[in-house]
Amino acid sequence: MDINDGRISRIDVVRGASCGATWDAAERMVGMSPDGAIIRMGLEVQFFCTADPSGWDPIYGKSPVHLAGKLHSSALGRAIDLSKGRPIEKTGSGGIK
């Protein structure tokens, strides 16, 4: 990930959802501010997600679409922190709340 002049200029997806939603959503983050992109990433992934939204994950108690949005927003936030040289805090839940 590259951030230039306060905007995301490049994102390389290292690992993403098997449906391809990660790559589609990441393309739309280019040109956005990092703070706005963290929120938008989760929404875009939900738009592109092909998981059944009526199925509920028994562990997290969320639909897979919402879980995917949270995971992707969290991952983008961590990538932004790394690109700015900030240390990444490790949480027991993988950053999902």
Phi and psi restraints in degrees (range 20) as a CNS / XPLOR table:
assign (resid 1 and name C) (resid 2 and name N)
       (resid 2 and name CA) (resid 2 and name C) 1.0 -122.6 20.0 2
assign (resid 2 and name N) (resid 2 and name CA)
       (resid 2 and name C) (resid 3 and name N) 1.0 138.9 20.0 2
assign (resid 2 and name C) (resid 3 and name N)
       (resid 3 and name CA) (resid 3 and name C) 1.0 -123.0 20.0 2
assign (resid 3 and name N) (resid 3 and name CA)
       (resid 3 and name C) (resid 4 and name N) 1.0 121.5 20.0 2
assign (resid 3 and name C) (resid 4 and name N)
       (resid 4 and name CA) (resid 4 and name C) 1.0 -128.5 20.0 2
assign (resid 4 and name N) (resid 4 and name CA)
       (resid 4 and name C) (resid 5 and name N) 1.0 133.3 20.0 2
assign (resid 4 and name C) (resid 5 and name N)
       (resid 5 and name CA) (resid 5 and name C) 1.0 53.0 20.0 2
assign (resid 5 and name N) (resid 5 and name CA)
       (resid 5 and name C) (resid 6 and name N) 1.0 38.3 20.0 2
assign (resid 5 and name C) (resid 6 and name N)
       (resid 6 and name CA) (resid 6 and name C) 1.0 75.8 20.0 2
assign (resid 6 and name N) (resid 6 and name CA)
       (resid 6 and name C) (resid 7 and name N) 1.0 13.1 20.0 2
assign (resid 6 and name C) (resid 7 and name N)
       (resid 7 and name CA) (resid 7 and name C) 1.0 -130.4 20.0 2
assign (resid 7 and name N) (resid 7 and name CA)
       (resid 7 and name C) (resid 8 and name N) 1.0 148.4 20.0 2
assign (resid 7 and name C) (resid 8 and name N)
       (resid 8 and name CA) (resid 8 and name C) 1.0 -72.5 20.0 2
assign (resid 8 and name N) (resid 8 and name CA)
       (resid 8 and name C) (resid 9 and name N) 1.0 124.2 20.0 2
assign (resid 8 and name C) (resid 9 and name N)
       (resid 9 and name CA) (resid 9 and name C) 1.0 -107.4 20.0 2
assign (resid 9 and name N) (resid 9 and name CA)
       (resid 9 and name C) (resid 10 and name N) 1.0 -18.1 20.0 2
assign (resid 9 and name C) (resid 10 and name N)
       (resid 10 and name CA) (resid 10 and name C) 1.0 -160.6 20.0 2
assign (resid 10 and name N) (resid 10 and name CA)
       (resid 10 and name C) (resid 11 and name N) 1.0 139.0 20.0 2
assign (resid 10 and name C) (resid 11 and name N)
       (resid 11 and name CA) (resid 11 and name C) 1.0 -132.4 20.0 2
assign (resid 11 and name N) (resid 11 and name CA)
       (resid 11 and name C) (resid 12 and name N) 1.0 128.9 20.0 2
assign (resid 11 and name C) (resid 12 and name N)
       (resid 12 and name CA) (resid 12 and name C) 1.0 -109.3 20.0 2
assign (resid 12 and name N) (resid 12 and name CA)
       (resid 12 and name C) (resid 13 and name N) 1.0 117.6 20.0 2
assign (resid 12 and name C) (resid 13 and name N)
       (resid 13 and name CA) (resid 13 and name C) 1.0 -81.2 20.0 2
assign (resid 13 and name N) (resid 13 and name CA)
       (resid 13 and name C) (resid 14 and name N) 1.0 121.3 20.0 2
assign (resid 13 and name C) (resid 14 and name N)
       (resid 14 and name CA) (resid 14 and name C) 1.0 -90.5 20.0 2
assign (resid 14 and name N) (resid 14 and name CA)
       (resid 14 and name C) (resid 15 and name N) 1.0 -40.1 20.0 2
assign (resid 14 and name C) (resid 15 and name N)
       (resid 15 and name CA) (resid 15 and name C) 1.0 -146.3 20.0 2
assign (resid 15 and name N) (resid 15 and name CA)
       (resid 15 and name C) (resid 16 and name N) 1.0 135.1 20.0 2
assign (resid 15 and name C) (resid 16 and name N)
       (resid 16 and name CA) (resid 16 and name C) 1.0 -146.9 20.0 2
assign (resid 16 and name N) (resid 16 and name CA)
       (resid 16 and name C) (resid 17 and name N) 1.0 -178.2 20.0 2
assign (resid 16 and name C) (resid 17 and name N)
       (resid 17 and name CA) (resid 17 and name C) 1.0 -67.0 20.0 2
assign (resid 17 and name N) (resid 17 and name CA)
       (resid 17 and name C) (resid 18 and name N) 1.0 142.3 20.0 2
assign (resid 17 and name C) (resid 18 and name N)
       (resid 18 and name CA) (resid 18 and name C) 1.0 -64.0 20.0 2
assign (resid 18 and name N) (resid 18 and name CA)
       (resid 18 and name C) (resid 19 and name N) 1.0 -21.0 20.0 2
assign (resid 18 and name C) (resid 19 and name N)
       (resid 19 and name CA) (resid 19 and name C) 1.0 -78.4 20.0 2
assign (resid 19 and name N) (resid 19 and name CA)
       (resid 19 and name C) (resid 20 and name N) 1.0 -13.4 20.0 2
assign (resid 19 and name C) (resid 20 and name N)
       (resid 20 and name CA) (resid 20 and name C) 1.0 95.8 20.0 2
assign (resid 20 and name N) (resid 20 and name CA)
       (resid 20 and name C) (resid 21 and name N) 1.0 -2.1 20.0 2
assign (resid 20 and name C) (resid 21 and name N)
       (resid 21 and name CA) (resid 21 and name C) 1.0 -59.1 20.0 2
assign (resid 21 and name N) (resid 21 and name CA)
       (resid 21 and name C) (resid 22 and name N) 1.0 -33.4 20.0 2
assign (resid 21 and name C) (resid 22 and name N)
       (resid 22 and name CA) (resid 22 and name C) 1.0 -60.7 20.0 2
assign (resid 22 and name N) (resid 22 and name CA)
       (resid 22 and name C) (resid 23 and name N) 1.0 -47.5 20.0 2
assign (resid 22 and name C) (resid 23 and name N)
       (resid 23 and name CA) (resid 23 and name C) 1.0 -68.3 20.0 2
assign (resid 23 and name N) (resid 23 and name CA)
       (resid 23 and name C) (resid 24 and name N) 1.0 -40.4 20.0 2
assign (resid 23 and name C) (resid 24 and name N)
       (resid 24 and name CA) (resid 24 and name C) 1.0 -63.6 20.0 2
assign (resid 24 and name N) (resid 24 and name CA)
       (resid 24 and name C) (resid 25 and name N) 1.0 -44.5 20.0 2
assign (resid 24 and name C) (resid 25 and name N)
       (resid 25 and name CA) (resid 25 and name C) 1.0 -68.5 20.0 2
assign (resid 25 and name N) (resid 25 and name CA)
       (resid 25 and name C) (resid 26 and name N) 1.0 -40.5 20.0 2
assign (resid 25 and name C) (resid 26 and name N)
       (resid 26 and name CA) (resid 26 and name C) 1.0 -61.0 20.0 2
assign (resid 26 and name N) (resid 26 and name CA)
       (resid 26 and name C) (resid 27 and name N) 1.0 -37.8 20.0 2
assign (resid 26 and name C) (resid 27 and name N)
       (resid 27 and name CA) (resid 27 and name C) 1.0 -57.8 20.0 2
assign (resid 27 and name N) (resid 27 and name CA)
       (resid 27 and name C) (resid 28 and name N) 1.0 -34.6 20.0 2
assign (resid 27 and name C) (resid 28 and name N)
       (resid 28 and name CA) (resid 28 and name C) 1.0 -78.9 20.0 2
assign (resid 28 and name N) (resid 28 and name CA)
       (resid 28 and name C) (resid 29 and name N) 1.0 -10.4 20.0 2
assign (resid 28 and name C) (resid 29 and name N)
       (resid 29 and name CA) (resid 29 and name C) 1.0 -82.8 20.0 2
assign (resid 29 and name N) (resid 29 and name CA)
       (resid 29 and name C) (resid 30 and name N) 1.0 -20.8 20.0 2
assign (resid 29 and name C) (resid 30 and name N)
       (resid 30 and name CA) (resid 30 and name C) 1.0 -62.5 20.0 2
assign (resid 30 and name N) (resid 30 and name CA)
       (resid 30 and name C) (resid 31 and name N) 1.0 128.4 20.0 2
assign (resid 30 and name C) (resid 31 and name N)
       (resid 31 and name CA) (resid 31 and name C) 1.0 97.7 20.0 2
assign (resid 31 and name N) (resid 31 and name CA)
       (resid 31 and name C) (resid 32 and name N) 1.0 -10.7 20.0 2
assign (resid 31 and name C) (resid 32 and name N)
       (resid 32 and name CA) (resid 32 and name C) 1.0 -90.4 20.0 2
assign (resid 32 and name N) (resid 32 and name CA)
       (resid 32 and name C) (resid 33 and name N) 1.0 159.6 20.0 2
assign (resid 32 and name C) (resid 33 and name N)
       (resid 33 and name CA) (resid 33 and name C) 1.0 -71.5 20.0 2
assign (resid 33 and name N) (resid 33 and name CA)
       (resid 33 and name C) (resid 34 and name N) 1.0 149.8 20.0 2
assign (resid 33 and name C) (resid 34 and name N)
       (resid 34 and name CA) (resid 34 and name C) 1.0 -57.3 20.0 2
assign (resid 34 and name N) (resid 34 and name CA)
       (resid 34 and name C) (resid 35 and name N) 1.0 -42.7 20.0 2
assign (resid 34 and name C) (resid 35 and name N)
       (resid 35 and name CA) (resid 35 and name C) 1.0 -64.9 20.0 2
assign (resid 35 and name N) (resid 35 and name CA)
       (resid 35 and name C) (resid 36 and name N) 1.0 -42.4 20.0 2
assign (resid 35 and name C) (resid 36 and name N)
       (resid 36 and name CA) (resid 36 and name C) 1.0 -67.5 20.0 2
assign (resid 36 and name N) (resid 36 and name CA)
       (resid 36 and name C) (resid 37 and name N) 1.0 -34.3 20.0 2
assign (resid 36 and name C) (resid 37 and name N)
       (resid 37 and name CA) (resid 37 and name C) 1.0 -68.9 20.0 2
assign (resid 37 and name N) (resid 37 and name CA)
       (resid 37 and name C) (resid 38 and name N) 1.0 -33.6 20.0 2
assign (resid 37 and name C) (resid 38 and name N)
       (resid 38 and name CA) (resid 38 and name C) 1.0 -59.9 20.0 2
assign (resid 38 and name N) (resid 38 and name CA)
       (resid 38 and name C) (resid 39 and name N) 1.0 -44.4 20.0 2
assign (resid 38 and name C) (resid 39 and name N)
       (resid 39 and name CA) (resid 39 and name C) 1.0 -69.9 20.0 2
assign (resid 39 and name N) (resid 39 and name CA)
       (resid 39 and name C) (resid 40 and name N) 1.0 -47.0 20.0 2
assign (resid 39 and name C) (resid 40 and name N)
       (resid 40 and name CA) (resid 40 and name C) 1.0 -66.1 20.0 2
assign (resid 40 and name N) (resid 40 and name CA)
       (resid 40 and name C) (resid 41 and name N) 1.0 -32.5 20.0 2
assign (resid 40 and name C) (resid 41 and name N)
       (resid 41 and name CA) (resid 41 and name C) 1.0 -58.5 20.0 2
assign (resid 41 and name N) (resid 41 and name CA)
       (resid 41 and name C) (resid 42 and name N) 1.0 -45.6 20.0 2
assign (resid 41 and name C) (resid 42 and name N)
       (resid 42 and name CA) (resid 42 and name C) 1.0 -61.9 20.0 2
assign (resid 42 and name N) (resid 42 and name CA)
       (resid 42 and name C) (resid 43 and name N) 1.0 -41.1 20.0 2
assign (resid 42 and name C) (resid 43 and name N)
       (resid 43 and name CA) (resid 43 and name C) 1.0 -67.0 20.0 2
assign (resid 43 and name N) (resid 43 and name CA)
       (resid 43 and name C) (resid 44 and name N) 1.0 -44.6 20.0 2
assign (resid 43 and name C) (resid 44 and name N)
       (resid 44 and name CA) (resid 44 and name C) 1.0 -63.3 20.0 2
assign (resid 44 and name N) (resid 44 and name CA)
       (resid 44 and name C) (resid 45 and name N) 1.0 -41.0 20.0 2
assign (resid 44 and name C) (resid 45 and name N)
       (resid 45 and name CA) (resid 45 and name C) 1.0 -61.5 20.0 2
assign (resid 45 and name N) (resid 45 and name CA)
       (resid 45 and name C) (resid 46 and name N) 1.0 -39.9 20.0 2
assign (resid 45 and name C) (resid 46 and name N)
       (resid 46 and name CA) (resid 46 and name C) 1.0 -64.5 20.0 2
assign (resid 46 and name N) (resid 46 and name CA)
       (resid 46 and name C) (resid 47 and name N) 1.0 -35.4 20.0 2
assign (resid 46 and name C) (resid 47 and name N)
       (resid 47 and name CA) (resid 47 and name C) 1.0 -65.3 20.0 2
assign (resid 47 and name N) (resid 47 and name CA)
       (resid 47 and name C) (resid 48 and name N) 1.0 -41.0 20.0 2
assign (resid 47 and name C) (resid 48 and name N)
       (resid 48 and name CA) (resid 48 and name C) 1.0 -86.8 20.0 2
assign (resid 48 and name N) (resid 48 and name CA)
       (resid 48 and name C) (resid 49 and name N) 1.0 -14.9 20.0 2
assign (resid 48 and name C) (resid 49 and name N)
       (resid 49 and name CA) (resid 49 and name C) 1.0 -63.0 20.0 2
assign (resid 49 and name N) (resid 49 and name CA)
       (resid 49 and name C) (resid 50 and name N) 1.0 137.5 20.0 2
assign (resid 49 and name C) (resid 50 and name N)
       (resid 50 and name CA) (resid 50 and name C) 1.0 -104.6 20.0 2
assign (resid 50 and name N) (resid 50 and name CA)
       (resid 50 and name C) (resid 51 and name N) 1.0 5.3 20.0 2
assign (resid 50 and name C) (resid 51 and name N)
       (resid 51 and name CA) (resid 51 and name C) 1.0 -68.7 20.0 2
assign (resid 51 and name N) (resid 51 and name CA)
       (resid 51 and name C) (resid 52 and name N) 1.0 155.5 20.0 2
assign (resid 51 and name C) (resid 52 and name N)
       (resid 52 and name CA) (resid 52 and name C) 1.0 -75.1 20.0 2
assign (resid 52 and name N) (resid 52 and name CA)
       (resid 52 and name C) (resid 53 and name N) 1.0 111.7 20.0 2
assign (resid 52 and name C) (resid 53 and name N)
       (resid 53 and name CA) (resid 53 and name C) 1.0 -69.7 20.0 2
assign (resid 53 and name N) (resid 53 and name CA)
       (resid 53 and name C) (resid 54 and name N) 1.0 -12.1 20.0 2
assign (resid 53 and name C) (resid 54 and name N)
       (resid 54 and name CA) (resid 54 and name C) 1.0 -86.5 20.0 2
assign (resid 54 and name N) (resid 54 and name CA)
       (resid 54 and name C) (resid 55 and name N) 1.0 -11.6 20.0 2
assign (resid 54 and name C) (resid 55 and name N)
       (resid 55 and name CA) (resid 55 and name C) 1.0 -83.4 20.0 2
assign (resid 55 and name N) (resid 55 and name CA)
       (resid 55 and name C) (resid 56 and name N) 1.0 135.5 20.0 2
assign (resid 55 and name C) (resid 56 and name N)
       (resid 56 and name CA) (resid 56 and name C) 1.0 -109.9 20.0 2
assign (resid 56 and name N) (resid 56 and name CA)
       (resid 56 and name C) (resid 57 and name N) 1.0 133.5 20.0 2
assign (resid 56 and name C) (resid 57 and name N)
       (resid 57 and name CA) (resid 57 and name C) 1.0 -73.6 20.0 2
assign (resid 57 and name N) (resid 57 and name CA)
       (resid 57 and name C) (resid 58 and name N) 1.0 123.8 20.0 2
assign (resid 57 and name C) (resid 58 and name N)
       (resid 58 and name CA) (resid 58 and name C) 1.0 -69.3 20.0 2
assign (resid 58 and name N) (resid 58 and name CA)
       (resid 58 and name C) (resid 59 and name N) 1.0 -21.9 20.0 2
assign (resid 58 and name C) (resid 59 and name N)
       (resid 59 and name CA) (resid 59 and name C) 1.0 -83.2 20.0 2
assign (resid 59 and name N) (resid 59 and name CA)
       (resid 59 and name C) (resid 60 and name N) 1.0 -49.0 20.0 2
assign (resid 59 and name C) (resid 60 and name N)
       (resid 60 and name CA) (resid 60 and name C) 1.0 -94.1 20.0 2
assign (resid 60 and name N) (resid 60 and name CA)
       (resid 60 and name C) (resid 61 and name N) 1.0 -14.3 20.0 2
assign (resid 60 and name C) (resid 61 and name N)
       (resid 61 and name CA) (resid 61 and name C) 1.0 69.2 20.0 2
assign (resid 61 and name N) (resid 61 and name CA)
       (resid 61 and name C) (resid 62 and name N) 1.0 27.5 20.0 2
assign (resid 61 and name C) (resid 62 and name N)
       (resid 62 and name CA) (resid 62 and name C) 1.0 -128.3 20.0 2
assign (resid 62 and name N) (resid 62 and name CA)
       (resid 62 and name C) (resid 63 and name N) 1.0 160.6 20.0 2
assign (resid 62 and name C) (resid 63 and name N)
       (resid 63 and name CA) (resid 63 and name C) 1.0 -71.1 20.0 2
assign (resid 63 and name N) (resid 63 and name CA)
       (resid 63 and name C) (resid 64 and name N) 1.0 154.4 20.0 2
assign (resid 63 and name C) (resid 64 and name N)
       (resid 64 and name CA) (resid 64 and name C) 1.0 -62.1 20.0 2
assign (resid 64 and name N) (resid 64 and name CA)
       (resid 64 and name C) (resid 65 and name N) 1.0 -29.0 20.0 2
assign (resid 64 and name C) (resid 65 and name N)
       (resid 65 and name CA) (resid 65 and name C) 1.0 -66.3 20.0 2
assign (resid 65 and name N) (resid 65 and name CA)
       (resid 65 and name C) (resid 66 and name N) 1.0 -44.7 20.0 2
assign (resid 65 and name C) (resid 66 and name N)
       (resid 66 and name CA) (resid 66 and name C) 1.0 -69.9 20.0 2
assign (resid 66 and name N) (resid 66 and name CA)
       (resid 66 and name C) (resid 67 and name N) 1.0 -38.1 20.0 2
assign (resid 66 and name C) (resid 67 and name N)
       (resid 67 and name CA) (resid 67 and name C) 1.0 -62.5 20.0 2
assign (resid 67 and name N) (resid 67 and name CA)
       (resid 67 and name C) (resid 68 and name N) 1.0 -43.1 20.0 2
assign (resid 67 and name C) (resid 68 and name N)
       (resid 68 and name CA) (resid 68 and name C) 1.0 -60.0 20.0 2
assign (resid 68 and name N) (resid 68 and name CA)
       (resid 68 and name C) (resid 69 and name N) 1.0 -42.0 20.0 2
assign (resid 68 and name C) (resid 69 and name N)
       (resid 69 and name CA) (resid 69 and name C) 1.0 -61.2 20.0 2
assign (resid 69 and name N) (resid 69 and name CA)
       (resid 69 and name C) (resid 70 and name N) 1.0 -45.1 20.0 2
assign (resid 69 and name C) (resid 70 and name N)
       (resid 70 and name CA) (resid 70 and name C) 1.0 -63.7 20.0 2
assign (resid 70 and name N) (resid 70 and name CA)
       (resid 70 and name C) (resid 71 and name N) 1.0 -44.7 20.0 2
assign (resid 70 and name C) (resid 71 and name N)
       (resid 71 and name CA) (resid 71 and name C) 1.0 -61.8 20.0 2
assign (resid 71 and name N) (resid 71 and name CA)
       (resid 71 and name C) (resid 72 and name N) 1.0 -43.9 20.0 2
assign (resid 71 and name C) (resid 72 and name N)
       (resid 72 and name CA) (resid 72 and name C) 1.0 -68.8 20.0 2
assign (resid 72 and name N) (resid 72 and name CA)
       (resid 72 and name C) (resid 73 and name N) 1.0 -40.3 20.0 2
assign (resid 72 and name C) (resid 73 and name N)
       (resid 73 and name CA) (resid 73 and name C) 1.0 -61.9 20.0 2
assign (resid 73 and name N) (resid 73 and name CA)
       (resid 73 and name C) (resid 74 and name N) 1.0 -42.8 20.0 2
assign (resid 73 and name C) (resid 74 and name N)
       (resid 74 and name CA) (resid 74 and name C) 1.0 -63.6 20.0 2
assign (resid 74 and name N) (resid 74 and name CA)
       (resid 74 and name C) (resid 75 and name N) 1.0 -44.1 20.0 2
assign (resid 74 and name C) (resid 75 and name N)
       (resid 75 and name CA) (resid 75 and name C) 1.0 -64.0 20.0 2
assign (resid 75 and name N) (resid 75 and name CA)
       (resid 75 and name C) (resid 76 and name N) 1.0 -40.4 20.0 2
assign (resid 75 and name C) (resid 76 and name N)
       (resid 76 and name CA) (resid 76 and name C) 1.0 -65.8 20.0 2
assign (resid 76 and name N) (resid 76 and name CA)
       (resid 76 and name C) (resid 77 and name N) 1.0 -40.5 20.0 2
assign (resid 76 and name C) (resid 77 and name N)
       (resid 77 and name CA) (resid 77 and name C) 1.0 -59.9 20.0 2
assign (resid 77 and name N) (resid 77 and name CA)
       (resid 77 and name C) (resid 78 and name N) 1.0 -41.3 20.0 2
assign (resid 77 and name C) (resid 78 and name N)
       (resid 78 and name CA) (resid 78 and name C) 1.0 -66.0 20.0 2
assign (resid 78 and name N) (resid 78 and name CA)
       (resid 78 and name C) (resid 79 and name N) 1.0 -40.5 20.0 2
assign (resid 78 and name C) (resid 79 and name N)
       (resid 79 and name CA) (resid 79 and name C) 1.0 -64.5 20.0 2
assign (resid 79 and name N) (resid 79 and name CA)
       (resid 79 and name C) (resid 80 and name N) 1.0 -38.8 20.0 2
assign (resid 79 and name C) (resid 80 and name N)
       (resid 80 and name CA) (resid 80 and name C) 1.0 -64.5 20.0 2
assign (resid 80 and name N) (resid 80 and name CA)
       (resid 80 and name C) (resid 81 and name N) 1.0 -44.7 20.0 2
assign (resid 80 and name C) (resid 81 and name N)
       (resid 81 and name CA) (resid 81 and name C) 1.0 -59.3 20.0 2
assign (resid 81 and name N) (resid 81 and name CA)
       (resid 81 and name C) (resid 82 and name N) 1.0 -43.7 20.0 2
assign (resid 81 and name C) (resid 82 and name N)
       (resid 82 and name CA) (resid 82 and name C) 1.0 -62.0 20.0 2
assign (resid 82 and name N) (resid 82 and name CA)
       (resid 82 and name C) (resid 83 and name N) 1.0 -41.3 20.0 2
assign (resid 82 and name C) (resid 83 and name N)
       (resid 83 and name CA) (resid 83 and name C) 1.0 -68.3 20.0 2
assign (resid 83 and name N) (resid 83 and name CA)
       (resid 83 and name C) (resid 84 and name N) 1.0 -24.0 20.0 2
assign (resid 83 and name C) (resid 84 and name N)
       (resid 84 and name CA) (resid 84 and name C) 1.0 -93.2 20.0 2
assign (resid 84 and name N) (resid 84 and name CA)
       (resid 84 and name C) (resid 85 and name N) 1.0 1.8 20.0 2
assign (resid 84 and name C) (resid 85 and name N)
       (resid 85 and name CA) (resid 85 and name C) 1.0 79.3 20.0 2
assign (resid 85 and name N) (resid 85 and name CA)
       (resid 85 and name C) (resid 86 and name N) 1.0 14.9 20.0 2
assign (resid 85 and name C) (resid 86 and name N)
       (resid 86 and name CA) (resid 86 and name C) 1.0 -83.3 20.0 2
assign (resid 86 and name N) (resid 86 and name CA)
       (resid 86 and name C) (resid 87 and name N) 1.0 145.1 20.0 2
assign (resid 86 and name C) (resid 87 and name N)
       (resid 87 and name CA) (resid 87 and name C) 1.0 -69.7 20.0 2
assign (resid 87 and name N) (resid 87 and name CA)
       (resid 87 and name C) (resid 88 and name N) 1.0 147.8 20.0 2
assign (resid 87 and name C) (resid 88 and name N)
       (resid 88 and name CA) (resid 88 and name C) 1.0 -98.0 20.0 2
assign (resid 88 and name N) (resid 88 and name CA)
       (resid 88 and name C) (resid 89 and name N) 1.0 126.7 20.0 2
assign (resid 88 and name C) (resid 89 and name N)
       (resid 89 and name CA) (resid 89 and name C) 1.0 -85.2 20.0 2
assign (resid 89 and name N) (resid 89 and name CA)
       (resid 89 and name C) (resid 90 and name N) 1.0 134.2 20.0 2
assign (resid 89 and name C) (resid 90 and name N)
       (resid 90 and name CA) (resid 90 and name C) 1.0 -94.2 20.0 2
assign (resid 90 and name N) (resid 90 and name CA)
       (resid 90 and name C) (resid 91 and name N) 1.0 128.3 20.0 2
assign (resid 90 and name C) (resid 91 and name N)
       (resid 91 and name CA) (resid 91 and name C) 1.0 -113.9 20.0 2
assign (resid 91 and name N) (resid 91 and name CA)
       (resid 91 and name C) (resid 92 and name N) 1.0 154.3 20.0 2
assign (resid 91 and name C) (resid 92 and name N)
       (resid 92 and name CA) (resid 92 and name C) 1.0 -66.2 20.0 2
assign (resid 92 and name N) (resid 92 and name CA)
       (resid 92 and name C) (resid 93 and name N) 1.0 -26.3 20.0 2
assign (resid 92 and name C) (resid 93 and name N)
       (resid 93 and name CA) (resid 93 and name C) 1.0 -99.9 20.0 2
assign (resid 93 and name N) (resid 93 and name CA)
       (resid 93 and name C) (resid 94 and name N) 1.0 10.9 20.0 2
assign (resid 93 and name C) (resid 94 and name N)
       (resid 94 and name CA) (resid 94 and name C) 1.0 73.3 20.0 2
assign (resid 94 and name N) (resid 94 and name CA)
       (resid 94 and name C) (resid 95 and name N) 1.0 17.1 20.0 2
assign (resid 94 and name C) (resid 95 and name N)
       (resid 95 and name CA) (resid 95 and name C) 1.0 86.6 20.0 2
assign (resid 95 and name N) (resid 95 and name CA)
       (resid 95 and name C) (resid 96 and name N) 1.0 4.7 20.0 2
assign (resid 95 and name C) (resid 96 and name N)
       (resid 96 and name CA) (resid 96 and name C) 1.0 -94.6 20.0 2
assign (resid 96 and name N) (resid 96 and name CA)
       (resid 96 and name C) (resid 97 and name N) 1.0 130.8 20.0 2
